[in-house]
Amino acid sequence: MITLENIQRIFLVGDQKVHALRDINLHINAGEYLSIMGPSGSGKSTLLNLLGLLDRPDAGRYRLDGQDVTTLSDKQQARLRRERIGFVFQFFHLVPRLTAAQNIELPMMLAGQPVDERQLCVQQALKDMGITDRADHRPDQLSGGQRQRVAIARATVMQPGLLLADEPTGNLDRASGKDVVDILETLQRRGITLIIVTHDPALGERAQRRLHMVDGTIVNDTAKP
């Protein structure tokens, strides 16, 4: 599903070059469950942003489902991102003035899907996440765990093949975090490719495959037997 070849990403900080990613070579099969770990500044989030087409490499090639996406225009990348990639963030990034249902509906609205189809998908997503009774609540009326459930529903309502989660439990209490992990892992078992960036060793160890990054390089790539 994903192939990275000799990926480089360099940032200028003042007059200094910072190599956020150095010669990254990586292949991820469809349906894998992978965690990315490492200290702050190791390149984890930069790698996740690149995989999600939120950033471009300075050198190298990124193939998604066999397509070289590094050659696509910004508009083409945006369309691909909307249709095939879902994002879950530590701080939820929900639209404050929209209800839970409206937040979930937003990607389908932007994609121009018919109203009746959107409403059916939203109702199913709310049911799947166990928050049907919170459909008309705004984010500030929801708990952290409920907000993350809304965020997951929004990320997956377009049925993407790839779900990227950046510290998905980092802003939650232990019980809510466990519920969110259970939801993400259920989605992965249903066939979605799940990639999680985390500082939490316990969460990282749950993944079938674990990458450890240091100074922009992958220093360890291990899989469960």
C-alpha positions in Angstrom: 0.0 0.0 0.0 2.7 2.5 1.0 6.3 2.6 -0.3 8.8 5.3 0.7 12.1 5.4 -1.2 15.0 7.6 0.0 12.8 10.2 1.6 14.5 13.4 2.8 12.9 16.3 4.6 14.9 19.3 5.5 13.8 22.4 7.4 15.7 25.7 7.7 15.9 27.0 11.3 17.6 30.4 11.0 20.6 29.6 8.9 20.8 26.0 10.1 19.5 23.0 8.1 17.6 20.5 10.2 17.3 17.0 8.7 13.9 16.0 9.9 13.9 12.8 7.8 17.0 11.1 6.4 16.9 8.5 3.7 13.7 6.9 4.9 12.9 3.6 3.1 9.7 1.9 4.2 7.1 -0.4 2.9 3.7 -0.9 4.6 1.2 -3.4 3.5 -2.5 -2.8 3.3 -4.2 -3.6 6.6 -1.1 -3.4 8.8 -1.2 -2.0 12.3 2.0 0.0 12.9 3.2 2.3 15.6 5.9 5.0 15.3 7.9 5.8 18.5 10.9 7.8 19.4 12.0 10.9 21.4 10.7 14.4 20.7 12.3 15.8 17.5 13.0 12.3 16.1 10.9 12.9 13.0 7.7 10.9 14.0 5.2 13.7 13.2 7.1 14.8 10.1 6.8 11.3 8.8 3.1 11.1 9.7 2.5 14.4 7.9 4.2 13.2 4.8 2.3 9.9 4.8 -0.9 12.0 5.1 0.0 14.3 2.2 0.1 17.3 4.6 3.8 17.8 3.7 6.1 17.0 0.8 9.5 15.5 0.8 12.6 17.4 -0.4 13.8 14.3 -2.1 12.7 10.7 -2.6 9.5 9.0 -3.8 6.2 8.2 -2.0 3.9 5.6 -3.6 0.4 5.1 -2.3 -1.4 2.1 -3.8 1.2 2.1 -6.6 0.7 5.7 -7.5 3.6 8.2 -7.2 1.9 10.9 -5.1 5.0 13.1 -4.9 4.3 14.2 -8.5 0.7 15.3 -7.9 -0.4 18.9 -7.7 -1.7 20.4 -4.4 -5.2 20.0 -5.6 -4.7 16.4 -6.6 -3.1 15.6 -3.3 -6.0 17.3 -1.4 -8.5 15.2 -3.3 -6.6 12.0 -2.6 -6.2 12.9 1.1 -10.0 13.6 1.4 -11.0 10.3 -0.2 -8.4 7.8 1.0 -6.8 9.1 4.2 -8.3 9.7 7.7 -6.7 11.7 10.5 -7.1 11.5 14.3 -5.2 14.1 16.4 -4.4 14.5 20.1 -6.5 17.7 20.4 -9.4 16.5 18.2 -9.5 19.5 15.9 -13.3 19.5 15.8 -15.2 22.6 14.5 -16.4 24.3 17.8 -19.7 25.7 16.4 -20.8 22.5 14.8 -22.6 19.6 16.5 -21.1 16.1 16.7 -23.3 15.1 13.7 -22.3 18.1 11.7 -18.6 17.5 12.4 -18.9 14.0 11.2 -20.8 15.1 8.1 -18.3 17.7 7.1 -16.0 15.6 4.9 -18.9 14.3 2.9 -20.3 17.8 2.5 -17.0 18.9 1.1 -16.9 16.0 -1.2 -20.4 17.0 -2.6 -22.2 13.9 -1.5 -26.1 14.0 -1.5 -27.8 15.1 1.7 -29.8 11.8 2.1 -26.6 9.7 1.8 -24.7 11.9 4.2 -27.4 11.7 6.8 -27.6 7.9 6.6 -23.8 7.6 7.0 -23.7 10.0 9.9 -26.4 8.1 11.8 -24.5 4.9 11.3 -21.2 6.5 12.4 -22.8 7.8 15.5 -24.2 4.4 16.3 -20.9 2.6 15.6 -19.1 5.0 18.0 -21.8 4.7 20.7 -22.6 8.4 20.7 -26.0 8.6 19.1 -27.4 10.5 22.1 -24.7 13.1 21.6 -25.5 13.9 18.0 -26.7 17.4 18.7 -24.1 18.4 21.2 -21.2 20.8 20.3 -17.6 19.8 21.2 -17.6 21.9 24.4 -20.6 19.8 25.6 -18.7 16.5 25.1 -16.2 14.7 27.3 -12.7 14.2 25.9 -13.5 10.6 25.0 -16.7 11.6 23.2 -14.8 14.2 21.3 -12.3 11.7 20.1 -15.0 9.3 19.1 -16.5 12.1 17.0 -13.1 12.7 15.5 -12.6 9.1 14.6 -16.1 9.0 13.1 -15.3 12.0 11.0 -11.9 10.5 10.0 -13.5 7.3 8.8 -16.9 8.3 7.4 -15.5 8.4 3.9 -14.2 4.9 4.4 -10.5 5.6 3.8 -8.0 2.8 3.4 -5.4 4.6 5.6 -6.0 6.0 9.1 -3.2 8.1 10.7 -3.4 8.8 14.5 -1.1 11.3 16.2 -1.1 10.7 20.0 -4.8 9.7 19.9 -4.9 9.0 23.6 -2.5 11.8 24.7 -5.3 14.1 26.0 -7.5 11.4 27.5 -7.9 9.7 30.9 -6.9 6.1 31.1 -10.5 4.7 30.7 -11.3 6.9 27.7 -8.0 6.2 26.2 -8.6 2.4 26.4 -12.0 2.9 24.7 -10.4 4.9 21.9 -7.7 2.3 21.3 -10.3 -0.5 21.2 -12.2 1.5 18.5 -9.1 2.1 16.4 -8.0 -1.6 16.7 -11.5 -2.7 15.7 -11.3 -0.5 12.6 -7.9 -2.1 11.8 -9.3 -5.6 12.1 -11.9 -4.7 9.6 -9.2 -3.9 7.0 -8.1 -0.3 7.5 -4.3 0.4 7.6 -3.6 1.9 11.0 -0.5 4.0 11.8 -0.2 5.5 15.3 2.5 8.0 16.5 2.8 7.8 20.3 5.1 8.5 23.2 3.2 5.8 25.2 5.2 2.5 25.2 2.2 0.5 26.2 0.2 1.8 23.2 3.1 1.4 20.9 3.7 -2.2 21.9 0.1 -3.1 21.0 0.9 -2.6 17.3 1.7 -5.6 15.1 4.8 -3.7 13.8 6.8 -1.0 15.6 9.2 1.6 14.2 11.6 3.5 16.4 13.0 6.7 15.1 16.0 8.8 16.2 17.3 11.9 14.5 15.2 11.5 11.4 16.1 7.9 10.8 14.4 4.6 11.4 16.7 2.8 13.8 14.5 -0.2 14.6 11.7 -1.9 12.7 10.2 -4.9 14.5 7.1 -7.1 14.2 5.4 -9.4 16.6 6.1 -13.0 15.9 
